[in-house]
Amino acid sequence: MTRTQYEPLAVKSVLNAVKAPSMPFDWSINPYRGCQHGCSFCYARSTHVYLGQSADDAFQNRIFWKEDAPSLLRKELTRMAAASRLPESVTIGTATDPYQQLEARLRLTRGCLEVLAEFGVPVSITTRSPLVLRDLDLLRRMPGSSVNISLHTLDPHVWRTFEPQTPAPRQRLKCARALMEAGIETNVFMAPVLPYITDGPAATEALASACADHGISRLMVSFLRLSTPEVKTWFFDVLRQAYPRLTERYGRLYWRSARPPESYVRPVKRRIAECLARYGLSDTGAYSERRPANRAEPGGAGQARQASAGPVQAPAERAAMCAPVQLTLF
């Protein structure tokens, strides 16, 4: 078993301005680079390349943590407050999980939350870890804050295959219920939906039923996105080992695109919506695909998405679909 290495990362800024029109937030914080959870579908895996690391095992076994993140954040917010430009909110965990295992020891995420609470800036946190419950005291002090729990399957084999080091799905459900009972706005990200693996009626029914049993009413459904060549290569390696019979079918879905075509997505999305409705659950819209009304769609993006359902795409469109996620998210 590969031993995990931890290294400090000197940075000049912790608070990232997010300019991408497709993102439903303006500011983000990611205290860590790399993620011990090691999810095979993680779109941030390719960001390790920018640190001179590989996007394979190194992403989960060589973790970088941002030195002095809370103190840097305090300096940034102090300057912004002096100019009356404090963020309306900040999203934490857009790239790697802010509550991955190292957080229990370093407490960088908690330190950043303490600073944000001082300045009255609410947060939206995305995590797969019940460790977020440790910081309930701070979340209660931050009106308007929310937590999104990522959970895409209850199947033990699927879980361990694609999320080798994440907390158990049932623990995440209990975490979501505890957050709601504490008065924190909570959503479950049913993400990613894995074609031909977690998109079937039985899998959807099991997850919807479990969410309803835990008092969860808000879900966000999002399909698998293989946004860069590095992510696609790693995911297909895992898929080939665990589900060899599906590699050809996945190839037909993803070989020209980062996303599955609408011809696949549309009927599955409709069936999932019907299932959720039977359990009184609402799909509040895919987190990574939402676009606020006050943000203009970038030129040609809508056409590129529509073209993804067709057999042929221009090179520029294919490049855009597989382009790395905006670096300011990290």
Beta strands, then each sheet from edge to edge (+ up, - down):
strand 1: 5-9
strand 2: 16-17
strand 3: 27-29
strand 4: 32-33
strand 5: 62-66
strand 6: 90-92
strand 7: 123-127
strand 8: 146-150
strand 9: 185-193
strand 10: 218-223
strand 11: 282-283
sheet 1: 1+ 5+ 4-
sheet 2: 2+ 3- 6- 7- 8- 9- 10- 11-
end
